[in-house]
Amino acid sequence: MCIFQPNHCPQCACNSAHVEYDSRTGNYRITCSRCGRREGHESVLDVDGFYCGFRHEVGQGFGVLFFRYIGGHEFYSCCLNTPTQLVEAEAWLRDALRSETVDPETASLTKWDDEDRCIVVVLGERIDLLAGRIVRRSGVPGRCRALQSRRSQADQRTMR
């Protein structure tokens, strides 16, 4: 028997993963703010809008870039999906800190160490927020996309 623990990350064992659940469709997306692991379950609809299956995607987390722009109110949490993105994120963060674009008190970059199965801080100091708006993204700033529930074309047609 499998017990579903939505806030528990199977990769790093963190209990504060971000969960988006749509009770109408059964779709969910889990994003770990510690290691960057992503998991999603999404219904697939045919051209007539009828259920014809589901898509389940799981992506290993390679790390998380966390920051707030100087003078900004939102915090940004960018899940890194590849080792290349980790290298790009480190270069981006070093440049942003040097040019004083991001707040050094909140900026951090972590990476997942697969060998030791732990999170390693690359830059900054990892902080946990109990309050505040966090914009969740996937990838390196400038080339990342917002992590939002994707609606299928058929689902969008039914909303019109």
C-alpha positions as CSV (number, residue, x, y, z in Angstrom):
1,M,0.0,0.0,0.0
2,C,1.3,3.4,-1.0
3,I,0.5,6.4,1.2
4,F,0.4,9.7,-0.7
5,Q,2.3,12.4,1.3
6,P,2.0,15.5,-0.9
7,N,4.4,17.7,1.0
8,H,7.1,15.1,1.2
9,C,9.9,15.1,-1.4
10,P,11.0,11.5,-2.3
11,Q,14.4,12.9,-3.5
12,C,15.6,14.9,-0.5
13,A,13.1,13.9,2.1
14,C,12.1,17.5,2.7
15,N,8.6,18.0,4.1
16,S,7.9,21.4,2.6
17,A,7.4,20.7,-1.1
18,H,5.0,23.1,-2.8
19,V,1.8,21.3,-3.9
20,E,-0.8,22.5,-6.5
21,Y,-3.9,20.2,-6.6
22,D,-7.0,20.6,-8.8
23,S,-9.8,18.6,-7.2
24,R,-12.0,19.0,-10.3
25,T,-9.6,17.2,-12.6
26,G,-7.3,15.3,-10.2
27,N,-4.3,17.0,-11.7
28,Y,-1.4,17.9,-9.4
29,R,2.1,19.3,-9.5
30,I,4.6,19.0,-6.7
31,T,7.8,21.1,-6.7
32,C,10.4,20.8,-4.0
33,S,11.8,24.1,-2.9
34,R,15.0,22.4,-1.6
35,C,16.3,20.2,-4.3
36,G,14.2,21.2,-7.3
37,R,12.5,17.9,-8.0
38,R,9.3,18.1,-10.0
39,E,6.4,15.7,-10.3
40,G,3.1,16.2,-12.1
41,H,0.0,14.3,-13.1
42,E,-2.2,15.7,-15.8
43,S,-5.3,14.4,-17.4
44,V,-5.2,14.0,-21.2
45,L,-8.3,14.9,-23.2
46,D,-9.1,14.0,-26.7
47,V,-10.2,16.6,-29.4
48,D,-13.8,16.3,-28.1
49,G,-12.8,17.0,-24.5
50,F,-13.2,13.5,-23.2
51,Y,-10.8,11.9,-20.8
52,C,-8.5,9.5,-22.7
53,G,-5.6,9.0,-20.2
54,F,-3.1,10.8,-18.2
55,R,0.5,12.1,-18.4
56,H,2.7,11.6,-15.3
57,E,6.1,13.4,-15.4
58,V,8.9,13.2,-12.9
59,G,12.0,15.3,-13.1
60,Q,15.1,15.0,-10.9
61,G,16.0,18.2,-9.2
62,F,19.5,19.5,-9.8
63,G,19.2,22.5,-7.4
64,V,17.3,25.7,-6.7
65,L,18.1,29.3,-7.4
66,F,16.3,31.5,-4.8
67,F,16.4,35.4,-4.8
68,R,14.6,38.7,-4.6
69,Y,15.4,41.7,-6.8
70,I,16.6,44.8,-5.0
71,G,13.5,46.8,-4.2
72,G,11.2,44.0,-5.2
73,H,8.6,42.3,-3.1
74,E,8.3,38.9,-4.7
75,F,10.8,36.1,-4.0
76,Y,11.7,33.9,-7.0
77,S,12.4,30.2,-6.7
78,C,13.8,28.6,-9.9
79,C,14.0,24.9,-10.1
80,L,17.0,23.8,-12.0
81,N,16.3,20.9,-14.3
82,T,19.8,20.0,-15.7
83,P,23.5,20.2,-14.7
84,T,23.9,22.9,-17.4
85,Q,21.2,25.0,-15.8
86,L,23.0,24.7,-12.5
87,V,26.2,26.2,-14.1
88,E,24.2,28.9,-15.9
89,A,22.4,29.8,-12.7
90,E,25.6,30.1,-10.7
91,A,27.0,32.5,-13.4
92,W,23.8,34.5,-13.5
93,L,23.7,34.8,-9.7
94,R,27.3,35.8,-9.4
95,D,26.8,38.5,-12.0
96,A,23.5,39.7,-10.4
97,L,25.2,40.0,-7.0
98,R,28.2,41.8,-8.5
99,S,25.9,44.3,-10.3
100,E,23.6,44.6,-7.2
101,T,20.5,43.5,-9.1
102,V,19.4,41.0,-6.4
103,D,19.3,41.2,-2.7
104,P,22.4,39.4,-1.2
105,E,20.5,38.7,2.0
106,T,18.0,36.5,0.2
107,A,20.0,35.1,-2.7
108,S,21.1,31.5,-2.6
109,L,21.9,28.7,-5.0
110,T,21.7,25.1,-3.9
111,K,22.6,21.9,-5.8
112,W,21.6,18.3,-5.3
113,D,24.5,16.0,-4.6
114,D,23.4,12.6,-6.0
115,E,26.3,10.7,-4.5
116,D,25.8,11.8,-0.9
117,R,22.0,12.3,-1.4
118,C,22.0,15.7,0.2
119,I,21.6,19.4,-0.6
120,V,24.7,21.5,-0.9
121,V,24.7,25.3,-0.7
122,V,26.8,26.7,-3.7
123,L,26.2,30.5,-3.0
124,G,24.6,32.5,-0.3
125,E,22.7,31.1,2.6
126,R,19.5,29.0,2.3
127,I,16.5,30.7,4.0
128,D,13.0,29.4,4.6
129,L,10.1,31.8,4.3
130,L,7.0,31.4,6.4
131,A,5.3,34.3,4.6
132,G,5.7,36.3,1.4
133,R,4.9,35.9,-2.2
134,I,7.1,33.3,-4.0
135,V,7.1,33.2,-7.8
136,R,8.0,29.6,-8.8
137,R,9.8,29.1,-12.0
138,S,11.6,26.4,-13.9
139,G,15.1,27.2,-15.3
140,V,17.5,30.1,-15.3
141,P,16.2,33.7,-15.1
142,G,15.8,35.2,-18.6
143,R,15.0,31.8,-20.1
144,C,12.7,30.3,-17.5
145,R,9.0,29.6,-17.5
146,A,6.5,30.0,-14.8
147,L,5.4,26.8,-13.1
148,Q,1.7,27.0,-13.4
149,S,-0.9,24.3,-14.0
150,R,-1.2,23.8,-17.7
151,R,-4.7,23.5,-19.1
152,S,-5.3,21.4,-22.1
153,Q,-6.8,22.9,-25.2
154,A,-10.0,20.9,-24.6
155,D,-10.2,22.2,-21.1
156,Q,-9.8,25.8,-22.3
157,R,-12.6,25.3,-24.9
158,T,-15.0,24.2,-22.1
159,M,-14.3,27.4,-20.2
160,R,-15.4,29.7,-23.1
